[in-house]
Amino acid sequence: MSKNHNLDHCLKCSICHTQCPVVMNYPAFPGPKQLGPELERLRLSRRDGEVLEIDNILSYCTNCKRCDEACPHGVKPSYYNLKNKEILHLHPSERLRNWILAHNVWWGKMATVVPGFSNFALQFPLTKLGMGLFGIANRNLPAYKKQTLKIKKEEKNKKALYYPGCFASFNEPEIIQSTINILESCNYQVEIAPVDCCGTPMVTNALFNETKELARKNTKIFLKYIEKGYKIITTCSSCGLALKQEYKDLIANEDVENLAKHIWDLFELLEEEENLPFDRKKKKIEKAFYHVPCHLKAQGIGIPAANILRDFAVEELIVEDSYCCGIAGTYGFKKEKHNLSLEIGSSLFNTIKESGISLVITDCGTCKVQIADGTGLTVKHPALLLSDFISRNA
């Protein structure tokens, strides 16, 4: 990771500090300003690669990007927090645990071969005990499912390469089919991207060399489709952020800059489409609660899913972007951070419960897992809801 993200523009105003969900729930955490720009200045003045005592708490940064969004001067504290995680001297067991969580795509591929057996095994007490010994939290794990997709093979002028991400691919393939149906109803020729993980679990666990290699590989694949006129579509906010922004932090070059210009969130794309093929006469869902994922906010595209759902699918939609759910990808699956992740999410859980609404909508798979655990309510991806409103004439 090589850019200087306006380091000298940090005026120590501490606005980032006020927006950090970890600071609000874990007093020992110094906050993004001190761990980011201030510590980076100290490192640059020493130029000796010295590991500081305060570095040990860097792992408590969730990479939610709320500090970046809050900074009025364009400084990116999260960048420095991520970059300096690489220098931490972790215990071998913690390093192994982080490696296991960072390679979720491997376990997903194996688990979906026989998902019924995998799901049974993951609930087995000895399995949970074993995961606990590796530092993985004893919490509900999303069930694995096998994909059975239907895609039309018609040639169309509009082309979409859909990149579902890991959660949809291994845990909720219904999101993939719903997205395919939506895009095809908008007259797109759809293909599924021949790409595995975007690299977010790796970069947040400080496996930077591996993430850079993966980012270069993925970029080359995506660019080949872009040259053929395809738009790259995502339905996972973290995957979208990785392709739009984090690849540029990892490997700053023209290729990743070009890639970023061709990445679309599904609902961001739909807002640009004319004559959307959804049935306005169909009875809408009466009420729902929409949680805006942190990584969707960080993309700076607003709340396109909420806008589309209000138009076609939900009568009354409460939108909440003030709170982080706390799971932060693999963060909430770590034994020592599980309770903290739930504390971070408690304000969101309470707000949802107080609303009296039984259906929660969010774009992020791990947000779904966390909110379902914290509230006991049904949580759905917006594509699942919208696909039910596709007009029969589409």
ABEGO torsion letter per residue (X at the ends): XABBBGAAABAGAGAAAAABAAAAABAABAEAAAABAAAAAAAAAAGAGBBBAAAAAAAABAGAGAAAAABAAGBBAAAAAAAAAAABBBBAAAAAAAAAAAAAAAAAAAAAABAAAAAAAAABAAAAAAAAAAGBBBBBBBBBBBBBBBBBABBBABBBBBBAEAAAAAABAAAAAAAAAAAAAAGBBBBBBBBBBAGAAAAAAGBAAAAAAAAAAAAAAAAAAAAAGBBBBBABAAAAAAAAAAAAAABBBAAAAAAAAABBBAAAAAAABBGBABBAABBBBABBBBBBBAAAAAAGAEBAAAAAAAAAABABBBBBAABBAGAGEAAAABAAAAAAAAAAAAAAAAAAAAAGBABBBBABAAAAAAAAAAAGBBBBBAAAAAAAABBAAX
